[in-house]
Amino acid sequence: MIYVQRLFRDIPGLWPALIGELRSIHHPGPRMIDEFECVVSVLLAIVFAHALGAQNVGWAAFSGYMVMRSHVSQSLMRGSLRLVGTAAGAGMALLVAPMAVKSPAVMSVALAVFGGVTLYFALVGRRSYAWLFTGLTFCMIVIEGMKHPTESVLPFAQSRLLEIVAGTVACILVSAASTFLVRRRLNLQGGETAIQTALRHSSLWHSGAVRHSVEAAIALAFIPWIWVWLGITSLAQSSVTIMAVMMIPVASLGADPLNPVTSKLLLRFVGCSAGGLLAIAILFGSHHSPVLMTLALCLGVLVGRHIENGNAATSYIGTQFVLAFLVVLVPDSYSNAVVDPGIDRLAGILIGIVILEPVLILSHFVLGHDSRKVQPPPTHEPTE
């Protein structure tokens, strides 16, 4: 298959591109300012998350990272959409979870329908980030309820909101300070991205997005059954992986969406594996010292953001590197910093790849595509 040949042909080129980005990390300029903004935002998000009593501090740190944009107005908009989407998804999950956790079949239908619908509007809607987080949050909370069917999902939903609030507020504060105290003096202004412009002019109906969303829905529907068959505990992160990698520009959903999604899966695997393994090594090497872990965290965030802001072919690796790096390295409690929760979350991310790819390949063979029209991996707004 052409898309497989292309992937293996492109893999050797990733390493030189990454090395080239790392060699330029010491050069001053807008990229360096953005990288230090992210470092400060992540640190402040961790402080806020501990103060608020959030359960998964690493996700608060990643929210502080992902919301950051080049102007406070953009950061505020992105953070607001993240909050609105999370609140909407949590509310729907609280309504559906008591019924869904009673049966794998009901759970499967709930994940497929809600996940597929929200992904579709995330692909074609103007407020795509809010739609994406509505679906992500719903899936995460309902799947968490599946693991503890006799308990309420309310504490997990509350913690998820606290994590988003901590990360978003931290990011907006840092972004505002940088916009008015640093960027304004250096005359650095952020503009609308190509993806944002395309979304403003997109149509609410897109046949390729329908098929794409159905493929994601089928993959999500397998999660309850994998829990029943294998008892894997980290499947909430698998649902995040499925929706995040299926979030690609609508323009890429033409002749063959399999290639860009598979490329994104590959980049997610490379980035998450590198970030997760490095974080595990740091945890053991630092002997869980908060000072050493914090210094390593700052360096890891800076490196990941630098890669994300560089070569379009490898930028998604930077995003995923930071994702895995933070969820593994940032403990929920520094007094009890252990590696097991981080490894569990990383495993869930990788399992999502294993669930989704066979669905995409089967859809490709059953419905068929003109392989001569395969498109290259798209540039995109970073997602989870």
URFEN-V767674 format. One record per residue. RES is the residue in one small letter. PHI is phi as a letter, one per 20 degrees, with the letter a starting at -180 (none if undefined). OMEGA is omega in radians with two decimals (999 if undefined). BURIAL is 1 if it has 16 or more other C-alpha atoms within 10 Angstrom, else 0. Layout:
BEGIN
RES:PHI:OMEGA:BURIAL
RES:PHI:OMEGA:BURIAL
END
This chain:
BEGIN
m:none:-3.05:0
i:f:-3.07:0
y:f:3.09:1
v:f:3.10:0
q:g:-3.13:0
r:f:-3.14:0
l:f:-3.10:1
f:f:3.07:0
r:f:-3.09:0
d:e:-3.08:0
i:g:3.14:0
p:f:-3.12:0
g:f:-3.13:0
l:f:-3.06:1
w:f:3.09:0
p:g:3.13:0
a:f:3.12:1
l:f:3.12:1
i:f:3.11:0
g:f:3.10:0
e:f:-3.11:1
l:f:3.12:0
r:f:-3.11:0
s:e:-2.98:0
i:f:-3.09:1
h:e:-3.11:0
h:f:3.12:0
p:f:3.12:0
g:q:-3.12:0
p:g:-3.14:0
r:f:-3.13:1
m:f:3.10:1
i:f:3.12:1
d:f:-3.13:1
e:f:3.12:1
f:f:3.02:1
e:g:-3.13:1
c:f:3.13:1
v:f:-3.13:1
v:f:3.14:1
s:f:3.12:1
v:f:3.14:1
l:f:3.13:1
l:f:3.10:1
a:f:3.11:1
i:f:3.11:1
v:f:-3.13:1
f:f:-3.11:1
a:f:3.09:1
h:f:-3.14:1
a:f:-3.11:0
l:e:3.13:0
g:m:3.12:0
a:f:-3.10:1
q:f:-3.07:1
n:d:-3.04:1
v:f:3.14:1
g:f:3.13:1
w:f:3.02:1
a:f:3.10:1
a:f:-3.13:1
f:f:3.05:1
s:f:3.08:1
g:f:3.10:1
y:f:-2.98:1
m:f:-3.09:1
v:f:-3.03:1
m:f:3.04:1
r:c:-2.95:1
s:f:3.08:1
h:b:-3.07:1
v:f:3.12:1
s:f:3.11:0
q:f:3.10:1
s:f:3.14:1
l:f:3.12:1
m:f:-3.13:1
r:f:3.11:1
g:f:3.11:1
s:f:3.12:1
l:f:3.11:1
r:f:3.12:1
l:f:-3.13:1
v:f:3.14:1
g:f:3.13:1
t:f:3.14:1
a:f:3.14:1
a:f:3.13:1
g:f:3.12:1
a:f:3.13:1
g:f:3.12:1
m:f:3.14:1
a:f:3.12:1
l:f:3.11:1
l:f:-3.00:0
v:e:-3.01:1
a:g:-3.12:1
p:g:3.10:1
m:e:-3.01:0
a:f:-3.04:1
v:f:-3.10:1
k:f:-3.06:0
s:b:3.07:0
p:g:-3.13:1
a:f:3.12:0
v:f:3.09:1
m:g:-3.13:1
s:f:3.13:1
v:f:-3.12:1
a:f:3.14:1
l:f:-3.11:1
a:f:-3.07:1
v:f:-3.06:1
f:f:3.12:1
g:f:-3.14:1
g:f:-3.12:1
v:f:-3.11:1
t:f:3.09:1
l:f:3.13:1
y:g:-3.13:1
f:f:3.02:1
a:f:3.13:1
l:f:-3.00:1
v:d:-3.05:1
g:e:3.12:1
r:f:3.11:1
r:d:-2.99:1
s:f:-3.10:1
y:f:3.10:1
a:f:3.11:1
w:f:-3.14:1
l:g:-3.10:1
f:f:3.00:1
t:f:3.12:1
g:f:-3.14:1
l:g:-3.08:1
t:f:3.10:1
f:g:-3.10:1
c:f:-3.11:1
m:f:-3.08:1
i:f:-3.14:1
v:f:3.11:1
i:f:3.06:1
e:f:3.09:1
g:f:3.10:1
m:f:-3.12:1
k:f:-3.12:1
h:c:-3.00:0
p:f:-3.12:1
t:e:-3.10:0
e:d:3.10:0
s:f:3.09:0
v:e:-3.09:1
l:g:3.14:1
p:f:3.13:0
f:f:3.11:1
a:f:3.11:1
q:f:3.13:0
s:f:3.13:1
r:f:3.09:1
l:f:3.13:1
l:f:3.13:1
e:f:-3.13:1
i:f:3.12:1
v:f:-3.12:1
a:f:-3.12:1
g:f:-3.10:1
t:f:3.14:1
v:f:3.12:1
a:f:-3.11:1
c:f:-3.11:1
i:f:3.10:1
l:f:3.13:1
v:f:3.14:1
s:f:3.12:1
a:f:3.14:1
a:f:-3.14:0
s:f:-3.12:1
t:g:-3.02:1
f:e:-3.08:0
l:d:-3.07:0
v:d:-3.03:0
r:f:-3.14:1
r:f:3.14:0
r:f:-3.14:0
l:e:3.13:0
n:l:3.10:0
l:d:-3.10:0
q:d:3.09:0
g:e:3.14:0
g:d:3.14:0
e:f:3.13:0
t:e:3.12:0
a:f:3.13:0
i:f:3.11:0
q:f:3.10:1
t:f:3.13:0
a:f:3.14:0
l:f:3.14:1
r:f:-3.09:0
h:d:-3.10:0
s:e:3.12:1
s:e:3.13:0
l:f:3.08:0
w:d:3.10:0
h:b:-3.06:1
s:f:3.10:0
g:f:3.11:1
a:f:3.10:1
v:f:3.14:1
r:f:-3.13:1
h:g:-3.13:1
s:f:3.10:1
v:f:3.10:1
e:f:3.10:1
a:f:-3.14:1
a:f:3.12:1
i:f:3.12:1
a:f:3.11:1
l:f:-3.11:1
a:f:3.13:1
f:f:-3.00:1
i:g:3.14:1
p:f:-3.13:1
w:f:3.05:0
i:f:3.06:0
w:f:-3.13:1
v:f:-3.06:0
w:f:-2.98:0
l:d:3.12:0
g:m:3.13:0
i:f:-3.00:1
t:e:-3.00:1
s:d:-3.01:1
l:f:3.06:1
a:f:3.11:1
q:f:3.06:1
s:f:3.11:1
s:f:3.09:1
v:f:3.13:1
t:f:-3.11:1
i:g:-3.09:1
m:f:-3.09:1
a:f:-3.10:1
v:f:3.08:1
m:e:3.12:1
m:e:3.14:1
i:c:-3.14:1
p:g:-3.12:1
v:g:-3.14:1
a:f:-3.14:0
s:e:-3.08:1
l:e:-3.11:1
g:e:-3.00:0
a:f:-3.05:1
d:b:3.12:1
p:f:-3.09:1
l:f:-3.07:1
n:f:3.13:1
p:f:3.13:1
v:f:3.11:1
t:f:3.07:1
s:f:3.13:1
k:f:3.06:1
l:f:3.13:1
l:f:-3.14:1
l:f:3.10:1
r:f:3.13:1
f:f:-3.13:1
v:f:-3.10:1
g:f:-3.11:1
c:f:3.13:1
s:f:-3.13:1
a:f:-3.13:1
g:f:-3.12:1
g:f:-3.13:1
l:f:3.10:1
l:f:3.13:1
a:f:3.11:1
i:f:3.12:1
a:f:3.13:0
i:f:3.12:1
l:g:-3.14:1
f:f:-3.09:0
g:f:-3.13:0
s:e:-3.07:0
h:l:3.08:0
h:m:3.07:1
s:f:-3.14:0
p:g:-3.12:1
v:f:-3.14:0
l:f:3.12:0
m:f:3.14:1
t:f:3.10:0
l:f:3.12:0
a:f:3.11:1
l:g:-3.14:1
c:g:-3.13:1
l:f:-3.13:0
g:f:3.11:1
v:f:3.14:1
l:f:-3.13:1
v:f:-3.13:1
g:f:3.14:1
r:f:3.12:1
h:f:3.10:1
i:f:-3.14:1
e:f:-3.09:1
n:e:-3.06:1
g:d:-3.08:1
n:g:-3.10:1
a:f:-3.11:0
a:f:-3.09:1
t:d:-3.04:1
s:f:-3.11:1
y:f:3.06:1
i:f:3.12:1
g:f:3.12:1
t:f:-3.09:1
q:f:3.04:1
f:g:-3.12:1
v:f:3.13:1
l:g:-3.10:1
a:f:-3.13:1
f:g:-3.10:1
l:f:-3.07:1
v:f:3.10:1
v:e:-3.00:1
l:e:-3.08:1
v:e:-3.11:1
p:f:3.05:1
d:f:3.07:1
s:b:-3.14:0
y:f:3.09:0
s:f:3.13:0
n:b:-3.10:0
a:f:3.13:1
v:c:-3.04:1
v:e:-3.02:1
d:g:3.14:0
p:f:3.13:1
g:f:3.11:1
i:f:3.13:1
d:f:3.14:1
r:f:3.11:1
l:f:3.10:1
a:f:3.12:1
g:f:3.10:1
i:f:-3.10:1
l:f:3.10:1
i:f:3.08:1
g:g:3.09:1
i:f:-3.12:1
v:f:3.14:0
i:f:-2.97:1
l:f:-3.01:1
e:g:3.09:1
p:f:3.10:0
v:f:-3.14:0
l:f:-3.13:1
i:f:3.12:0
l:f:3.10:0
s:f:3.14:1
h:f:-3.10:0
f:f:-3.10:0
v:f:-3.08:0
l:e:3.06:0
g:m:3.08:0
h:b:3.03:1
d:e:-3.04:0
s:f:3.12:0
r:f:-3.07:0
k:d:-3.12:0
v:g:-3.10:1
q:d:3.11:1
p:f:3.09:0
p:g:-3.06:1
p:e:2.88:1
t:f:-3.01:1
h:b:2.97:1
e:f:3.14:0
p:g:3.04:1
t:c:-3.07:1
e:f:999:1
END
